[in-house]
């Protein structure tokens, strides 16, 4: 009787886990079809060309290979 009870409990637990995984899968697929804001939409980003110019200026100003004046 003890083995049957444990077997029944394990069977119920496995079925419950399958149900939970299926519900999570459905929920995730439903959420991913929505138009969620991206990180780029949340923050103001500068123009890529302007960022490249600023990076190159920084590199030139902080270059360790400059010849001493």
N, C-alpha and C positions, 0 to 999 in steps of 0.2 A: 504494500500500500504506500509506503514511503517513496519508493522509486517512481510510482505512477504520479504522485503528487508533485515531486520535484520535476518530473518530465513535463507535466501540465504547466507548472509555473514557468519553466524555461521556454516552452512553446508560446505561452502568452507574452513573455518578455520579448522574445524574438519578433513576434507579430507586432508588438507595440513599437519596437525599434524600427521595423520596416515602415510602419505608418508614419512615424516621426520623420524619418529620412525622406519619404515621399512628399510629405507636406512641406518640408524645408526646400526640397527641390522645386516644387511648384511655386513656392513663395519667392525664391531667388529668381526663377525664370520670369515671374510676373514683374518683379522689381527691375530687372535688367532691361525690360522692354520699354520702361518709362524714360522720358527725357530728363535725366538728372543733370544739374549744373556741374560742369567740369571745374577743375582747380583754376584753369586759365580764366574762366568766366568770373570767378570770385575776386580775383585781384587784378588791378590795373597793371598791364604790362606795357613796357615801352616798345617802341618800334625796334625790330631786330637789327636794323642797320645802325640805329643810334646806340644800341647796346654794344655792337661790335666796335664802333668808334671809341666808346668809353673804355672798353677792355684794352684796345690797342694803345690808347693814351696811357693807361695805367701801367701796361707792360713796359712802354718806353720810359716812363718816369721812374720805375722801380727796377730797372734792369741791372743785374749785378755785373754785366759785361761792359758797362760804360767806361770809356777811357777817362782817366783823371784829367782835369782841366788845369 
